[in-house]
Amino acid sequence: MAKTDLISLAGKTAIITGAASGLGLATTELLSECGAKVALIDINPNGEQDAKRLRELGREAIFFNCDVRVEEQVKSTVAAVCEKFGGVDILFNNAGVVVRKYMTQYTLEEWNYVVETGLSGTFLLSKYVIPVMEKRGGGSIINTGSGWGVTGGDRATSYCAVKGGIVNLTKAMAIDHGASNIRVNCVCPGDTDTAMLRDEGWQTGAVHDEASMEAYLKDCGVGRPLGRIGEPMDTAKAVLFFASDMSTWVTGTILPVDGGGVA
């Protein structure tokens, strides 16, 4: 095998959730550039335009408008991906949302929205993809945790609960499915310049107007050894490592991608 083949995903199919923006979109673009057939899953219909753009570049891409909280939608979407591409080799469980409040301020609906999207969504996609991977002789699942899945954060109890759950879920899945040659790993991004992070600025009051956004983003990088916040492609590159043959003996790993923030 040539060294360049180690990152080639030619002949492989990847499902990416939360694929219409941020980390999901960057990862979709990178995995498809490396040869993977990509299935973009998102509740945001704008994902269709992203899939179309990739097809115009000569890549194989299809979009599914799917709510990862709804089991029947997930089940039918995985079946449709298999019908289109013949199976699934890579699953990037990335869909997630955040509501920044103190514990006592959450409504039950807000709590459930965060937990069901991030944690239950990861469960449901994995539940229906794992049997497909088993039939193909293995695969790679990458879950999106967070630096706040390793350490706590302020006004984000629901988000921290979800990401901490995903961190340990990753380890348990790796134990259960290693015998089927299914590797399960977790990327834990720190603050990354996405629509979600920008929205958090408004939610917490750190951003009062558009003029204060840049100062807020710069402040998010203060204290990190690398001195900046992340870009979506920083995390996408880590996902590529786990998806590719560069990591064939790596499973159950939690990888902070945060400029040294956890350190």
N, C-alpha and C positions, 0 to 999 in steps of 0.2 A: 504493500500500500504506500503510495506517495504521501509525503507529509501534508500536501494540500488536500488530500482526500479526507483527512481527519475532520475537517470542518464542512465537508460536502454533505448536503442533505438530499442529494439527488435520489429520486425514487421514493422519498418519504412524504408522508402526509402529516400536517400539523394542524391542530385545533387551537385557536387562541381566543380566550374570552376577554371581554372588555377591549375588543380589538379596534374600536372606532376612534380611539384617542390615546394620547399619553404613552405609557409603557407598552400597552397592547399593540398600538399601531406601529411603534418603532420596532417592536419584536417581529410583527408580521412582515414588515418590509425587509428586515434583515434575514429572517428565515427563508423568505421567498427568494431573496437575492442569492442565497446559498443553495438554491435548487429545490426547496420543499414546495409541495402543493399545500396551499394554506386555506383553511376554513375560518373566516372571520365571524365571530359570534359577539353580538352586542344588542342591547335594547335600543340603542340609538340607530335609526335607519340610515344615518350618514355613512355607516360602514359600507353600504352598497357602492357609494362613489369611490371609496378606497379600493374595494375589490375590482371595480371597473378600471381604475387607474393602473393597478398591477397587471391586469389582463392586457391592457394596451402596451405594457412593457414586455409582453410575451410570456408572462408568468401564469401559472394556474392558480386561480383564486376564486372563491365563492363566498358570498355573505349570507348569513342567516340571522334574521331578526328574532332573537330568542331571549326570554327572561330566565336567567339561570336559577331563579327561585322556584320555577314551576316545573315539576317533574315531567309532565307529559310533553312540554316543549323541549326539554333537554333530551328526553328519550327519542323523540321524533327527529330532532336535529342531528344527533349522533348517527341515527339510522340513515338519514339523508346524506351525511358526509360519507358514510361507508358505501352507499349506493353510487355516489358521484366519483369517489377516489379509490374505492376498493378496500378501505380500512383506515386505521389511525396508528401512527407511530410515535407521535409527539403530542402531548397535551400541556398547554400553558394555562393553568388556572389563575387568571389574573383579575377577573372582575371584582370590583370592590367599591365601596362608597364610605364616606366619613361624615359624621355629624358631630361637631365640636361643642359639647356641653358638659357641665358637671352631671354626675350620676343622678342627682335629685331633680334635674331639669328635664331629663328625657321623658317623652311619652313612650308608652309601650310600643306604639306603632313605629316610632323612630328607632328604638332599640332593635326591634325585629327587622326593620329595613336593612340596618347595617349587618346584623348577624346572618340573616338569610341570604343576603347578596354575597357576602364574603365567605362565610363558613359553609352554609348549606349549599351554595353554588359550587364550591370546591368538591363537596361530598357528591352531589348529583352528577356532575360531569365525570368524576372519577368512577362512580358506580357503573355508569354505562360505557365508559371507554375501556376500563380494565379488561372485561371479557373479550373485547375486540383485540386488544394488544396480546392477550394470552393466546389467541388463535394464530396470531402472526409471529409468535415466538419471542415476544418481548416488546419493550418500548421505553420511553422516557416521559415522566410526568414532572413538571416544574410548577411549584406553587409560589404565589407571591405573598410573602410575609411582609415584614416591615422592621425597621430598627426598633419601633415601638412594640414589636412582638417579642423582642429580647429584653428591652428595658421599658419602663412605663413612660407615659406622657401625660401632659396636663389637658384637662377638658376633652378627653377622648376615651372614656372608659369602654364604650361599646367597640370602638375600633381596636383598642389594645386587647380586649378580650378575644376578638376575632383573630387578630394577627398572632397572638400568643397561642391560640388554639391551632392555627394553621402550622405554626412551627412544630408543635408536638404531633399533630396529625401527620405531618410529613414523615417524621421518624417512625410512627406506627405503621404507616403505609409501606415504607421501605422494608420493614421487618416482615410484614405479611406477604408481600408480593415479590420479594427478591428471588424466590424459587422459580418464579415464572419469567425471570429475566426482565422484570420491570423495575427500572430505577426511579426513585422518587427523591427529589431534592427541592430546596427552597431558596429563593433569592429574597433578601431583606433590604429593600432600598431605603436610603435615607431621604431627606427632603429633595425632591426632584421637580424641575420646572415643568409642571403639568397643569392642566385646567383644575385638577383637584386641589393641588397645593395653592393655587391662586384663589380658589374659592374658600379655602380654609382661612386665608388672610382676611377675607370679608366676614366670615363667620365669627372669628375671634375678635374682630375689631382692630386687628393690627393694620389693616388697610382701610382707610377712610375715603379715599378717592383714587383715581387712576394714577395721580402723580406720586402717591406714596407706595405704589406697587413695587417699583424697582428697589426702593430702600428695604422693603419687607423681604424680597427675594434675596437680596444681598445679606441681610441679617440672618437668614436661614442657614447660610454657609459659615457664619462666624463660629469659631471654636472647633471646626473640623480640621484635622491636620492638613488636608489638601486645600483648605481655604475657599471652597466654593460649594454651591449646591450641585446636584446632579442634573444631567441631561437624560432624556428617555433612552438614548442609544447606549448609555453607560450600563443600564440594566439589561438591555437587549443583548449586549455582548456576553453577559454572564449567562443569560438563558441559552444562547447559542452554544456555549461551552457544555452545558448540561444536556442539551439536545443532541449534540454531535458525538462522534467517536473519540473526541478528546477526553471524555469522562466515562469510559466504559466500565471502570471499576470504582465509580463514585456513586454512592447512594446514602440516603439519610442525612445528607449534609445541609447545613444552614449557612448560607453565604451572605454576610452583610455587604451591600454595595452602596456605601454611604460616605465615601471620602474619609473614612476613619472615625466617623461619629460615635459608634459604639465603643471603639477603643478609648 
